Amino acid sequence: MRPQAAQAVISSDDEFELDVIGNIDSDASSSESEEDSDQDEEDEPVVKKLRKLTKAQRHELQKIKEDAEKIFDEEKIPIAADPQNPDHFERLLLSNPNSSFIWTKYMALHANARDFEKAREVGKRAASAINTREEQEKLIVWTTLFEFEEVYGTKESFKQTMNEALLSNSEYKIACLILEMCVNLKRIKGLEHSIKKRKKEFSDSIDAYLQCVLVYFTLRKTAKARLLLQKALSNLPTKSHVTMISEFAWMENNHGSPEEAQTLFEDILTCYPSRIDIWKLYVDMLIKSNKMDLARHAFERAAIQQQVAPEKMTRLFAKWMMFEEKYGTPESIRKVQESLFNYIQT
């Protein structure tokens, strides 16, 4: 009978084992009887234990495993840092399916290679694959798709992409994305059209007006931004005017004239001196502009208001104290304490 192989394996408790199947003594095969041979074939395989792994051998096996994992991880690092081909991107997306950054770079890879259909296909895959809970990631992909269609597509493909986006997003959100696209690409003509459309369709929305105002300020069209403020105040209900003006004032301070922004806040507070929330916004704007003396004066003026709920005044004094502890002197801190004492006594 032909000798059969012996197989060594490692058991779960770190021991070597040898599986011996059949007869391994070639000289004995000629002298064994046919009956003994048949009996051998019916016997179960015999497992013989050789020896345990030593501590050093176990350590060596663990080191080999760690080195293999390290090599695998090191291969992934350059791919993540600078993916070069579709295979790299596909591997990255397996572990990062909700990353708009990876998806948009993948689109750019195909667009730069002038393979526009592939780029469009990747963008549509991204919009579908990203989890619905990752709303901001999805919106970034849609914005990128709009920009792609504006640059490389046609009016028909742009409209088709917009209609697909509307299936899972509100009309207002899509209008915001298209407005953002016009700003990113500096499409002034398209921007004017988008702003006019938004003013008409969302004339009762503060957010819509503020979006358009920010666009005008970003493009350094300050006069148009101020005209739009007047338009908004004529369309919005009176209860929304204070919010609209205060938000506009912050944009004016950041992108236009800080002096004009201060005037807007002073006008609001002349009409609504007990609006502690507006006083705090005003102070924050002054601090951001590094106008500490004006901010301190605003705190002092706000602290003498009488017709204000006590909890609101408590928060105002706490904010004033934090301001003086950070920017003031021991004398200015004592002044806050005196003002608080006087308020309590009245």
ChimeraX attribute file (.defattr): number of C-alpha atoms within 10 A of each C-alpha:
attribute: neighborCount
match mode: 1-to-1
recipient: residues
	/A:1	15
	/A:2	10
	/A:3	13
	/A:4	13
	/A:5	12
	/A:6	13
	/A:7	11
	/A:8	15
	/A:9	12
	/A:10	14
	/A:11	11
	/A:12	7
	/A:13	8
	/A:14	15
	/A:15	14
	/A:16	16
	/A:17	17
	/A:18	16
	/A:19	15
	/A:20	17
	/A:21	18
	/A:22	20
	/A:23	17
	/A:24	15
	/A:25	11
	/A:26	11
	/A:27	9
	/A:28	11
	/A:29	16
	/A:30	9
	/A:31	7
	/A:32	11
	/A:33	11
	/A:34	12
	/A:35	8
	/A:36	11
	/A:37	14
	/A:38	10
	/A:39	10
	/A:40	14
	/A:41	13
	/A:42	10
	/A:43	10
	/A:44	10
	/A:45	12
	/A:46	11
	/A:47	14
	/A:48	12
	/A:49	15
	/A:50	11
	/A:51	12
	/A:52	15
	/A:53	15
	/A:54	11
	/A:55	10
	/A:56	9
	/A:57	12
	/A:58	13
	/A:59	12
	/A:60	12
	/A:61	13
	/A:62	12
	/A:63	12
	/A:64	12
	/A:65	11
	/A:66	12
	/A:67	12
	/A:68	12
	/A:69	12
	/A:70	12
	/A:71	10
	/A:72	11
	/A:73	11
	/A:74	11
	/A:75	11
	/A:76	15
	/A:77	11
	/A:78	12
	/A:79	16
	/A:80	14
	/A:81	8
	/A:82	10
	/A:83	20
	/A:84	13
	/A:85	12
	/A:86	13
	/A:87	11
	/A:88	16
	/A:89	20
	/A:90	16
	/A:91	14
	/A:92	18
	/A:93	16
	/A:94	9
	/A:95	9
	/A:96	15
	/A:97	15
	/A:98	21
	/A:99	19
	/A:100	23
	/A:101	12
	/A:102	19
	/A:103	29
	/A:104	19
	/A:105	15
	/A:106	24
	/A:107	26
	/A:108	20
	/A:109	20
	/A:110	19
	/A:111	17
	/A:112	10
	/A:113	10
	/A:114	12
	/A:115	13
	/A:116	19
	/A:117	13
	/A:118	16
	/A:119	24
	/A:120	22
	/A:121	12
	/A:122	20
	/A:123	23
	/A:124	19
	/A:125	13
	/A:126	26
	/A:127	23
	/A:128	11
	/A:129	12
	/A:130	19
	/A:131	14
	/A:132	13
	/A:133	9
	/A:134	12
	/A:135	12
	/A:136	11
	/A:137	19
	/A:138	23
	/A:139	18
	/A:140	18
	/A:141	23
	/A:142	26
	/A:143	20
	/A:144	20
	/A:145	27
	/A:146	25
	/A:147	20
	/A:148	20
	/A:149	21
	/A:150	17
	/A:151	11
	/A:152	14
	/A:153	16
	/A:154	11
	/A:155	10
	/A:156	10
	/A:157	15
	/A:158	19
	/A:159	13
	/A:160	13
	/A:161	17
	/A:162	20
	/A:163	14
	/A:164	14
	/A:165	22
	/A:166	15
	/A:167	9
	/A:168	11
	/A:169	15
	/A:170	10
	/A:171	15
	/A:172	15
	/A:173	14
	/A:174	20
	/A:175	18
	/A:176	19
	/A:177	19
	/A:178	19
	/A:179	23
	/A:180	20
	/A:181	22
	/A:182	21
	/A:183	17
	/A:184	11
	/A:185	13
	/A:186	12
	/A:187	13
	/A:188	12
	/A:189	9
	/A:190	16
	/A:191	21
	/A:192	15
	/A:193	11
	/A:194	19
	/A:195	21
	/A:196	13
	/A:197	13
	/A:198	20
	/A:199	18
	/A:200	10
	/A:201	13
	/A:202	14
	/A:203	17
	/A:204	16
	/A:205	17
	/A:206	18
	/A:207	15
	/A:208	20
	/A:209	25
	/A:210	20
	/A:211	15
	/A:212	25
	/A:213	24
	/A:214	18
	/A:215	20
	/A:216	22
	/A:217	19
	/A:218	16
	/A:219	14
	/A:220	13
	/A:221	15
	/A:222	19
	/A:223	11
	/A:224	13
	/A:225	25
	/A:226	17
	/A:227	11
	/A:228	18
	/A:229	18
	/A:230	11
	/A:231	14
	/A:232	23
	/A:233	18
	/A:234	12
	/A:235	14
	/A:236	16
	/A:237	11
	/A:238	10
	/A:239	8
	/A:240	14
	/A:241	18
	/A:242	18
	/A:243	14
	/A:244	18
	/A:245	21
	/A:246	19
	/A:247	17
	/A:248	22
	/A:249	25
	/A:250	20
	/A:251	20
	/A:252	23
	/A:253	18
	/A:254	16
	/A:255	17
	/A:256	20
	/A:257	13
	/A:258	18
	/A:259	11
	/A:260	13
	/A:261	23
	/A:262	18
	/A:263	12
	/A:264	18
	/A:265	23
	/A:266	17
	/A:267	12
	/A:268	18
	/A:269	18
	/A:270	9
	/A:271	10
	/A:272	13
	/A:273	18
	/A:274	18
	/A:275	17
	/A:276	20
	/A:277	11
	/A:278	20
	/A:279	24
	/A:280	19
	/A:281	16
	/A:282	25
	/A:283	25
	/A:284	15
	/A:285	21
	/A:286	21
	/A:287	17
	/A:288	13
	/A:289	13
	/A:290	11
	/A:291	13
	/A:292	17
	/A:293	12
	/A:294	14
	/A:295	23
	/A:296	20
	/A:297	12
	/A:298	18
	/A:299	22
	/A:300	16
	/A:301	12
	/A:302	22
	/A:303	23
	/A:304	15
	/A:305	14
	/A:306	13
	/A:307	10
	/A:308	14
	/A:309	10
	/A:310	12
	/A:311	8
	/A:312	13
	/A:313	20
	/A:314	14
	/A:315	13
	/A:316	19
	/A:317	19
	/A:318	13
	/A:319	15
	/A:320	23
	/A:321	21
	/A:322	13
	/A:323	19
	/A:324	19
	/A:325	13
	/A:326	9
	/A:327	13
	/A:328	15
	/A:329	11
	/A:330	9
	/A:331	10
	/A:332	16
	/A:333	18
	/A:334	13
	/A:335	15
	/A:336	19
	/A:337	15
	/A:338	12
	/A:339	16
	/A:340	18
	/A:341	11
	/A:342	12
	/A:343	16
	/A:344	9
	/A:345	7
	/A:346	6
